[in-house]
Amino acid sequence: MRLALAQIVSGPDPAANLAQVAGRTREAADAGADLVLFPEATMRAFGHDLTGVAEPLDGPWADGVRQVAADAGVVVAAGMFTPAGDGRVTNTLLVTGPGVEAAYAKIHLFDAYGFAESDTVAAGDEPLVVEVAGVPVGFTTCYDVRFPGLYTALADRGARVVAVCASWGAGPGKVEQWELLVRARALDATVFVAACGQADPATTGVTSSGRAPTGVGHSLVVGPTGVVRAGLGDGPGLLVADVDPGELAAVRQALPVLANRRF
C-alpha cells in the first residue's frame, strides 16, 4: 500500500484550502498513492471562526474533495467541520474516493495546554475503520494519539494501518511528544501509523496568534515495531511511503501485546 501525507498550512479561506487539496492530491496520484492524508482543519485553520464555514457532509466543500478524489482516482482523507446541532461544530475527517465514503468525528477533544476545543467542538464517539486498496485503515485525529485504548480498539476492529490527521499545537517539547506518541501507538497496537500534521505556519511566513493549535510539521510513517520509516521536517511537503501489512503477522507473533492484554 502506498501512502501520501500532504503536510500543508491551511488558512482561513476554505476555497484556497480546497485548491491545496487538489494540487497535492494530483501530485500524490502521480506518485502512485492509494491513500492521501491531509491534516486536521484542512478546511479552515484553527484560530478562525469555525461555525461560519461548517457544512454537512453533502455540502459544497465536501463535494469538492469528492470530486478531487474521483478525478485523481485515489482515496482522500481531509479534516473539515460539520454542524453539531448545538451551536458547536464537529471536527470531522472526510474519507472519500473510489469505492470509499466515510467520516470520522474526533472523539478526544483538545482541552489541554490552555486551549478548550470542547467550547466550540462536539465530540464523536465511534471509531472508524475503512478498507482502502484492500487494507483496513483506522482513522484518528490529533489529540486522539494520546489515548492508547483507541488504537488497540482500532486494531481489534481489524486495522492494519492507522492514520492520525493533526493540527498539533506548538510549544516546548511538543515535536518530541508528537513523534514519541506516534511511535508508541504503533507499538501499542502493532500497526503502521501514518501521522500527517499541519506544517509550521512560520515556514510560509504566516504569523500565528493566540493559543490555537496550528501545526509543527514533522509528519511521519512508523512501522509496527515503532521504527520511523519516513518523515518530513517542519515545512510544507508531500511524504510518500510504502507499507506492507503482511509484515504484521510476524511482528504480532514475536510481540503479541494484543493477545497478552489483561485489561
NUPAMAR-381236 format. One record per residue: residue in three letters; x, y, z of N, C-alpha, C, O in turn. Coordinates in steps of 0.2 Angstrom, whole numbers, padded with zeros to 4 digits, always signed. Each point is the difference from the previous one (the first is absolute). Layout:
N
alaXYZXYZXYZXYZ...
REM end
This chain:
263
met+0004-0006+0000-0004+0006+0000+0004+0006+0000+0005+0001+0004arg-0006+0004-0008+0004+0006-0001-0004+0006+0003-0006+0001-0002leu+0009+0002+0007-0003+0005+0004+0003+0007-0002+0006+0000-0002ala-0010+0005+0002+0003+0007-0001-0003+0004+0005-0006+0001+0002leu+0010+0003+0002-0001+0005+0005+0001+0007-0002+0006+0002-0002ala-0011+0002+0001+0000+0006-0003+0001+0005+0006-0005+0002+0003gln+0011+0000-0001+0001+0005+0005-0001+0007-0002+0005+0003-0003ile-0011+0000+0004-0001+0007-0003-0001+0005+0006+0000-0002+0006val-0001+0008-0008-0002+0005+0005-0007+0003-0003+0000+0003-0005ser-0005-0005+0009-0006+0003-0002-0001+0006+0003+0003+0002+0005gly-0008+0002-0008-0001+0007+0002-0007+0001+0001-0004-0005+0001pro+0001+0011-0001-0007+0002+0002-0005-0001-0006-0006-0001+0001asp+0009+0000-0007-0004+0000-0006-0001-0008-0002+0004-0003-0003pro-0010+0001+0004-0001-0007-0002+0001-0002-0008+0002-0005-0001ala-0004+0010-0003+0002-0001-0007+0007-0001-0002+0002-0004-0004ala+0002+0009+0007+0007-0001-0001+0003-0006+0003+0004-0003-0003asn-0007+0001+0009+0002-0007+0003-0002-0006-0005+0004-0005+0000leu-0009+0006-0003-0003-0006-0004+0005+0000-0006+0001-0005-0003ala+0001+0011+0000+0005+0000-0005+0007-0004+0002+0003-0003-0004gln-0001+0004+0010+0006-0003+0002-0002-0008+0000+0005-0004-0002val-0011+0002+0004-0002-0007+0000+0001-0003-0007+0003-0005-0001ala-0006+0009-0004+0001-0002-0007+0007-0001-0002+0001-0005-0004gly+0003+0010+0005+0007+0000-0002+0004-0006+0003+0003-0003-0004arg-0004+0002+0010+0004-0005+0003-0003-0007-0001+0004-0005-0001thr-0010+0005+0000-0003-0007-0002+0002-0002-0007+0002-0006-0001arg-0001+0011-0004+0002-0002-0007+0008-0002+0001+0002-0005-0003glu+0001+0008+0007+0007-0002+0001+0001-0007+0003+0004-0004-0002ala-0008+0003+0007+0000-0007+0003-0002-0005-0005+0003-0006+0000ala-0008+0007-0004-0003-0005-0005+0006-0001-0005+0001-0006-0002asp+0002+0011+0000+0006-0001-0005+0005-0004+0003+0004-0004-0003ala-0003+0004+0010+0005-0004+0003-0003-0007+0002+0004-0004+0003gly-0010+0002-0005-0003-0006+0000-0003-0002+0007-0001-0006+0002ala-0001+0011+0002-0003-0001+0007-0007-0003-0001-0004+0001-0004asp+0003-0005+0009-0007-0003+0001-0004+0004+0005-0006+0001-0001leu+0009+0003+0005-0003+0004+0005+0004+0006+0002+0006+0000+0001val-0010+0006-0002+0003+0006+0002-0003+0003+0006-0006+0001+0000leu+0011+0000+0005-0002+0003+0006+0001+0008+0000+0005+0002-0001phe-0010+0002+0004+0001+0007+0001-0001+0001+0007-0003-0004+0004pro+0005+0010-0001+0000+0001+0007-0007+0001+0003-0005+0001-0004glu+0004-0001+0010-0006+0003+0004+0000+0007-0002+0005+0003-0002ala-0012-0001+0001-0001+0008-0001+0003+0002-0007+0002+0005-0001thr-0002-0010-0004+0002+0002-0007-0005+0005-0002+0001+0005-0004met-0008-0006+0005-0005+0005-0002+0001+0007+0002+0000+0005-0004arg+0002-0004+0010+0002+0007+0003+0004-0001+0006-0001-0005+0004ala+0006+0008-0003+0005+0000+0005-0003+0002+0007-0005+0004+0000phe+0007-0007+0005-0002+0002+0007+0002+0007+0001+0005+0003-0003gly-0009+0001+0007+0002+0007+0002-0005+0004-0004+0001+0006+0000his-0005-0009-0005-0005+0004-0003-0007-0003+0001+0000-0005+0003asp-0005+0009-0004-0007-0002+0001-0001-0007-0004+0001+0000-0006leu-0004-0005+0010-0001-0006-0003-0007-0001-0002-0002-0004-0005thr-0003+0007+0009-0007-0001-0001-0002+0003-0007-0005-0003-0003gly+0009+0008+0001-0002+0004-0006+0001-0004-0006-0003+0001-0006val+0008-0006+0006+0002-0004-0006-0003-0008+0001+0000-0003-0005ala-0002+0001+0011-0003-0006+0001-0005-0002-0005-0005+0004-0001glu+0005-0010-0002-0005-0002-0005-0001-0007+0001+0004-0004+0002pro-0010+0001-0004-0001-0007+0000+0004-0004-0005+0003+0003-0004leu-0003-0009+0005+0005-0005-0004-0002+0000-0007+0003-0002-0005asp-0009+0005+0003-0002+0000-0007+0000+0007-0002-0003+0002-0005gly+0007+0003+0008+0000+0007-0002+0005+0001-0005+0004-0005-0002pro-0003+0011+0000+0005+0001-0006+0007-0001+0001+0004-0002-0004trp-0001+0003+0010+0007-0001+0001+0001-0007+0000+0005-0003-0003ala-0009-0001+0007+0001-0008+0000-0001-0002-0008+0004-0005-0002asp-0009+0007-0001+0000-0002-0007+0006+0002-0004+0002-0004-0005gly+0001+0010+0006+0006+0001-0003+0006-0005+0001+0003-0002-0005val-0003+0000+0011+0005-0005+0002-0002-0007-0004+0005-0003-0002arg-0011+0002+0002-0002-0006-0004+0002+0000-0007+0002-0005-0003gln-0003+0011+0000+0001+0000-0007+0008+0000-0001+0002-0003-0005val+0002+0006+0009+0007-0001+0000+0002-0007+0000+0004-0002-0004ala-0007-0002+0009+0002-0007+0001-0002-0004-0006+0004-0004-0002ala-0010+0005-0001-0002-0003-0005+0004+0001-0007+0002-0005-0003asp+0000+0011+0002+0004+0002-0005+0007-0003+0000+0002-0002-0005ala+0000+0001+0011+0007-0002+0001+0000-0008+0000+0005-0003-0001gly-0011+0000+0003+0000-0007+0001+0003-0003+0006+0003-0005+0000val-0003+0009+0005+0003-0002+0007-0005+0002+0005-0004+0004-0001val+0006-0007+0007-0004+0002+0006+0003+0005+0004+0006+0000+0001val-0010+0005+0001+0002+0006+0003-0003+0001+0007-0006-0002+0001ala+0010+0003+0004-0002+0002+0007+0002+0007+0001+0006+0002+0000ala-0011+0002+0002+0001+0007+0001-0004+0002+0006-0006-0002+0001gly+0009+0007+0003-0004+0002+0006-0004+0006-0002+0002+0005-0003met-0009-0005+0006-0005+0005-0002-0004+0001+0007+0001-0003+0005phe-0006+0007-0006-0004+0002+0006-0007-0001-0002-0002+0003-0005thr-0002-0007+0009-0007-0001-0002-0004+0003+0006+0002+0000+0006pro-0009+0002-0007-0004+0003+0005-0001-0006+0005-0002-0005-0002ala+0002+0007+0008-0002-0005+0006-0007+0001+0002-0002-0005+0003gly-0001+0010-0005-0007+0001+0002-0001+0003+0007-0006+0001+0002asp+0011+0001+0002-0001+0003+0006+0004+0007+0000+0002+0003+0006gly-0001+0000-0012+0004+0006+0000+0008-0001-0001+0003+0004-0001arg-0001-0010+0002+0007-0002-0001+0000-0004-0007-0004-0001-0003val+0011-0001+0002+0001-0004-0006+0003-0007+0002+0001-0001+0006thr-0001-0003-0011+0004-0006+0001+0006+0000-0004+0000+0001-0006asn+0005-0003+0009+0007-0001-0003+0000-0006-0004+0001-0006+0003thr-0002+0006-0009-0001-0006-0005+0005-0001-0005+0003+0004-0003leu-0001-0011+0003+0004-0002-0006-0004-0003-0005-0004-0005+0001leu+0004+0008-0007-0004-0003-0006+0005-0004-0003+0006+0001-0002val-0008-0008+0001+0004-0005-0004-0004-0002-0006-0006-0003+0000thr+0008+0005-0006-0003-0001-0006+0004-0002-0006+0006+0002+0000gly-0009-0005-0005+0004-0002-0006-0003-0006-0003-0006-0002+0002pro+0009-0001-0007-0003-0006-0003-0002-0006+0005+0004-0003+0003gly-0010+0002-0003-0003-0005+0004+0000+0001+0008-0002-0004+0004val+0004+0010-0002+0000+0002+0007-0004+0006+0001+0001+0005-0003glu-0005-0005+0008-0003+0006+0003-0002+0000+0007-0004-0005+0002ala+0008+0008+0002-0001+0000+0007+0002+0006+0004+0003+0005-0003ala-0004-0004+0009+0002+0006+0004+0001-0002+0007-0003-0005+0003tyr+0008+0008+0000+0002-0001+0007-0001+0006+0004+0003+0005-0002ala-0007-0005+0008+0000+0006+0004+0005-0001+0006+0000-0005+0003lys+0004+0010-0002+0005+0000+0005-0003-0002+0007-0004+0003+0002ile+0007-0008+0001-0003-0002+0006+0003+0003+0006-0003+0003+0005his+0010-0002-0005+0003+0004+0006+0002+0007-0002+0003+0001-0005leu-0007+0004+0009+0001+0007-0002+0006+0003+0004+0001-0002+0006phe+0002+0006-0009+0006+0003+0003-0001+0006+0005+0000+0006-0002asp-0002-0009+0008-0001+0005+0005+0007+0000+0005+0000-0003+0005ala+0005+0006-0008+0007-0001+0004+0004+0006-0003-0002+0003-0004tyr+0007-0002+0008+0005+0005-0001-0004+0007-0001+0003+0004-0004gly-0008-0003+0008-0003+0007+0000-0005+0001-0006-0003+0005-0001phe+0002-0011-0003-0005+0001-0006-0006-0005+0002+0001-0005+0002ala-0007+0008-0004-0006-0004+0002-0004-0002-0007-0004+0004-0001glu+0006-0009-0002-0003-0002-0006-0008-0001+0001-0004+0002-0005ser+0003-0005+0011-0007-0002+0001-0005+0007+0000-0006-0001+0000asp+0009+0007+0001-0004+0006+0000-0004+0001-0007-0006+0002+0000thr+0009-0005-0005-0002+0002-0007-0002-0007-0004-0003+0000-0005val+0006-0005+0008+0000-0007-0004-0004-0005+0005+0002-0001+0006ala-0006-0003-0009-0004-0006+0003+0004-0006-0002+0002-0001-0005ala-0001-0003+0010+0004-0007-0001-0004-0005-0003-0006+0000+0000gly+0009-0004-0004-0002-0006-0003+0000-0006+0005+0003+0001+0005asp-0005-0007-0007+0000-0005+0005+0001-0007-0004+0000-0005+0004glu+0001+0005-0010+0001-0006-0004+0006-0001-0004+0001+0004-0004pro+0003-0009+0006+0007-0001-0004-0002-0002-0007-0006-0002-0002leu+0010+0003-0003-0001-0001-0007+0006-0004-0003+0006+0002+0001val-0008-0008-0004+0005-0003-0004-0003-0001-0007-0006-0002-0001val+0010+0003-0004-0003+0000-0007+0005-0004-0004+0006+0001+0001glu-0008-0005-0006+0005-0003-0004+0002+0004-0006-0005+0002-0004val+0011-0001+0003+0003+0004-0006+0005-0005-0003+0005-0002+0003ala-0006+0001-0010+0005-0004-0004+0001-0007+0004+0005-0003+0000gly-0011+0001+0003+0000-0007+0003+0003+0000+0007+0001-0006+0002val+0001+0012+0000+0003+0000+0007-0005+0004+0005-0002+0005-0002pro+0001-0008+0008-0004+0003+0005+0004+0006+0003+0005-0001+0003val-0008+0007-0004+0004+0006+0003-0005+0003+0005-0006+0001-0001gly+0009+0000+0007-0003+0004+0005+0001+0007+0000+0005+0002-0003phe-0009+0003+0005+0001+0007+0000-0001+0003+0007-0005-0001+0003thr+0010+0006-0002-0001+0003+0006+0002+0008-0001+0003+0001-0005thr-0004+0003+0010+0002+0007-0001+0004+0003+0006-0003-0001+0006cys+0008+0003-0007+0005+0004+0004+0000-0002+0008+0003-0005+0001tyr-0007+0008+0003+0000-0002+0007-0001-0007+0002+0002-0003+0005asp-0006-0001-0010-0001-0007+0001+0006-0004+0001+0000-0005+0003val+0006+0008-0006+0006-0004+0000+0003-0001+0007+0004-0004+0002arg-0007+0008+0003+0002-0001+0007-0004-0005+0004+0001-0001+0006phe-0005-0003-0010-0004-0005+0004+0001-0007-0004-0003-0001-0005pro+0007-0003+0009+0001-0006-0003-0006-0005-0002+0000-0004-0004gly-0005+0005+0009-0006-0005-0001-0003+0001-0007-0003-0005-0002leu+0003+0011-0001-0003+0001-0006+0004-0004-0005-0003-0003-0005tyr+0009+0003+0005+0004-0004-0005+0000-0007+0001-0001-0004-0005thr+0000+0001+0011-0001-0007+0001-0007-0002-0002-0001-0005-0003ala-0004+0010+0004-0007-0002-0003+0000+0000-0007-0003-0004-0003leu+0007+0008-0001+0000+0000-0007+0003-0006-0002-0002-0003-0005ala+0008+0001+0008+0003-0007-0002-0005-0006+0001+0000-0004-0004asp-0004+0005+0010-0005-0006+0001-0005+0000-0006-0003-0005-0001arg+0002+0011-0002-0005+0000-0005+0003-0001-0007-0003+0000-0005gly+0009-0002+0005+0004-0003-0006+0005+0005-0003+0003-0002-0005ala-0002+0008+0008+0004+0005-0003+0007-0003-0001+0003-0003+0005arg+0000+0004-0011+0007-0002-0001+0004+0007+0000+0006+0000+0001val-0009+0005-0003+0003+0007+0000-0004+0004+0003-0007+0000+0000val+0009+0005+0004-0004+0005+0003+0003+0007-0002+0006+0001+0001ala-0010+0003-0003+0001+0007-0002-0001+0005+0006-0005-0001+0004val+0009+0006-0003-0001+0005+0005+0001+0006-0004+0005+0002-0003cys-0011+0002+0002+0000+0007-0003+0000+0005+0005-0005+0000+0004ala+0010+0005-0004+0001+0004+0006+0001+0007-0002+0002+0002-0006ser-0003+0003+0011+0002+0007+0000+0003+0001+0007-0003+0002+0004trp+0009-0005-0004+0003-0001+0007+0003+0007+0002+0003+0004-0003gly-0005-0003+0010+0002+0007+0003+0007+0000+0001+0004-0005+0002ala-0001+0011-0003+0007+0001+0001+0002+0001+0007-0005+0002+0004gly+0011-0002-0002+0002+0001+0007+0006-0004+0002+0002-0004-0004pro+0001+0006+0009+0006-0004+0002-0001-0008+0001-0005-0002+0003gly+0009-0002-0007-0001-0007+0001-0005-0003-0004-0001-0006+0000lys-0003+0010-0004-0006-0002-0003+0002-0005-0006-0004-0005-0001val+0009+0007-0003+0002-0004-0006+0002-0007+0003-0002-0005-0003glu+0006+0005+0008+0002-0006+0003-0006-0004+0003+0001-0006-0001gln-0006+0009+0004-0005-0004+0002-0004-0003-0006-0002-0006+0000trp+0001+0010-0005-0003-0003-0006+0003-0006-0003-0003-0005-0001glu+0009+0005+0000+0004-0005-0003+0000-0006+0005-0001-0006-0002leu+0002+0007+0009-0001-0005+0005-0006-0004+0000-0001-0006+0000leu-0005+0010+0000-0006-0002+0000-0002-0005-0006-0003-0005+0001val+0005+0008-0007-0002-0004-0006+0004-0007+0000-0003-0005-0002arg+0009+0005+0004+0004-0006+0001-0003-0005+0005+0000-0006-0001ala-0002+0009+0007-0003-0004+0005-0007-0003-0002-0001-0006+0001arg-0003+0010-0005-0006-0003-0002+0001-0006-0005-0004-0005+0000ala+0009+0006-0004+0001-0006-0005+0002-0006+0004-0002-0006-0002leu+0006+0007+0007+0002-0006+0005-0006-0003+0004+0000-0006+0000asp-0004+0011+0002-0006-0002+0004-0004-0005-0004-0003-0005+0003ala+0002+0007-0009-0005-0004-0004+0003-0005-0005-0003-0003-0004thr+0010+0004+0003+0004-0004-0005-0004+0001-0007-0002-0004-0003val+0002+0011+0001-0002+0002-0006+0004+0005-0003+0005+0002+0003phe-0006-0001-0010+0004+0006-0003-0004+0006+0002-0006+0000+0000val+0009+0006+0002-0003+0006+0002+0003+0005-0005+0006+0001-0001ala-0011+0002-0003+0002+0006-0004-0003+0006+0003-0006+0001+0000ala+0010+0004+0002-0002+0006+0003+0002+0006-0004+0006+0002-0001cys-0011+0001-0001+0000+0006-0004-0002+0006+0003-0006+0001+0003gly+0010+0004-0002-0001+0006+0004+0000+0006-0005+0003+0000-0005gln-0006+0005+0008+0001+0007-0003+0008+0002+0000+0003-0001+0005ala-0001+0004-0010+0007+0003+0000+0000+0006+0005-0005+0003+0002asp+0011-0001+0000+0001+0006+0004-0002+0006-0004+0004+0001-0005pro-0009+0003+0007-0001+0006-0004+0005+0004-0001+0001+0004-0005ala+0004-0003+0010+0005+0004-0001+0005-0001-0006+0003+0004-0003thr-0003-0010+0001+0004-0002-0006-0003+0003-0006+0004+0000-0005thr-0010+0002+0005-0003+0003-0006-0001+0008+0001-0003+0003-0004gly+0006-0001+0009-0001+0007+0002-0006+0002+0003-0002+0006+0001val-0002-0011+0001-0006+0002+0004+0001+0001+0007+0003-0005+0003thr-0005+0010+0000+0001+0001+0008-0007-0002+0003-0005+0002-0001ser+0006-0007+0006-0006-0003+0003-0001+0005+0007+0005+0002+0003ser-0011-0001-0001-0002+0003+0006-0004-0004+0004-0003-0004-0002gly+0003+0006+0009-0004-0004+0004+0003-0007+0002+0006-0001-0002arg-0010-0003+0005+0002-0007+0002-0003-0005-0004+0001-0006+0001ala-0004+0008-0007-0003-0006-0004+0006-0004-0003+0005+0003-0002pro-0006-0010+0002+0005-0004-0003+0000+0001-0007-0005-0002-0004thr+0011+0003+0001+0000+0001-0007+0004-0005-0004-0002-0003-0005gly+0008+0001+0008+0004-0005-0003+0007+0001+0001+0003+0005+0001val+0001-0011-0001+0007+0000+0001+0003-0004-0005+0006-0001+0000gly-0010-0002-0005+0003-0005-0005+0002-0006+0003-0003-0003+0004his+0009+0000-0007+0003-0006+0002-0005-0006-0001-0001-0005+0005ser-0003+0005-0010-0004-0006-0002+0005-0006-0001+0006+0000-0002leu-0009-0006+0004+0004-0006+0000-0004-0006-0001-0006-0001+0002val+0010-0005-0005-0003-0006+0000+0004-0005+0004+0006+0000-0001val-0009-0004+0005+0003-0004+0005-0002-0007-0001-0006-0001-0001gly+0011-0004+0002-0002-0007-0001-0002-0003+0007+0000+0004+0005pro-0003-0010-0005-0003-0003+0005+0005-0002+0006-0002-0001+0006thr+0008+0002-0007+0005+0000+0006+0003+0006+0002+0004+0001+0004gly-0008+0005-0006+0002+0006+0002+0005+0004-0003+0003+0005+0001val+0000-0008-0007+0005+0003-0004-0003+0005-0005-0004-0002-0003val+0007+0008+0003-0002+0005-0005+0003-0002-0007+0005-0001-0001arg-0010+0000-0003+0001-0002-0007+0002+0006-0005+0004-0001-0004ala-0008+0006+0006+0001+0006-0005-0002+0006+0004-0005+0000+0004gly+0007+0006-0005-0002+0006+0003+0001+0007-0004+0005+0000-0004leu-0008+0005+0007+0001+0007-0003+0003+0004+0005+0000-0001+0006gly+0002+0007-0008+0002+0005+0005-0006+0005+0002-0006-0003+0000asp+0007+0009+0001-0005+0004+0002-0004+0004-0005-0005+0003+0001gly+0008-0003-0007-0003+0004-0006-0005-0004-0004+0000-0006+0001pro-0004+0009-0005-0004-0004-0005+0003-0005-0004+0006+0001-0002gly-0009-0006+0001+0003-0006-0005-0005-0005+0000-0005-0001+0003leu+0007-0004-0008-0004-0006-0001+0005-0006+0002+0005-0001-0004leu-0007-0003+0008+0003-0006+0002-0003-0006-0003-0006-0001+0002val+0010-0003-0006-0003-0006-0003+0004-0006+0003+0006+0000+0000ala-0010-0005+0003+0003-0006+0003-0004-0006-0002-0006+0000+0000asp+0010-0005-0001-0004-0007-0001+0000-0004+0007+0005+0000+0004val-0010-0003-0003-0001-0004+0006-0003-0007-0002-0003-0001-0005asp+0006-0004+0008-0002-0007-0001-0004-0003+0006+0003-0002+0004pro-0010+0002-0004-0003-0003+0005+0001-0007+0001-0001-0003+0006gly+0004-0001-0010+0003-0007+0001+0005+0000+0005+0001-0006+0002glu+0002+0011+0000+0005+0000+0005-0003-0001+0007+0004-0003+0004leu-0010+0004-0003-0003+0000+0006+0000-0007+0003+0000-0001+0007ala-0002-0004-0011+0000-0007+0003+0006-0002+0004+0000-0002+0006ala+0006+0003-0009+0006-0002+0003+0001+0005+0007+0003-0003+0005val-0004+0009-0006+0001+0005+0006-0005-0002+0006+0002+0000+0005arg-0008-0002-0007-0005-0001+0005+0002-0007+0003-0002-0002+0006gln+0005-0003-0009+0002-0006+0002+0006+0001+0005+0000-0003+0006ala+0005+0007-0008+0005+0002+0005-0001+0004+0006+0002-0001+0005leu-0007+0006-0007-0002+0005+0006-0008+0000+0000-0003+0004-0002pro+0001-0009+0006-0008-0001+0000-0003+0004+0005-0004-0002+0004val+0005+0009-0004-0003+0004+0005-0007+0000+0000-0004+0001+0005leu+0001-0001-0011-0008-0001+0000-0002-0006+0003-0005+0000+0003ala+0008-0006-0004-0002-0006+0002+0001+0000+0008-0004-0004+0003asn+0009+0007-0001+0002-0001+0007-0003+0005+0005+0001+0000+0006arg-0005+0005-0009-0004+0005+0004-0004-0004+0006-0003-0005-0001arg+0003+0008+0007-0004-0002+0005-0006+0005+0002-0004-0001+0004phe+0005+0007-0007-0005+0005+0002-0002+0004-0007-0004+0004+0000
REM end
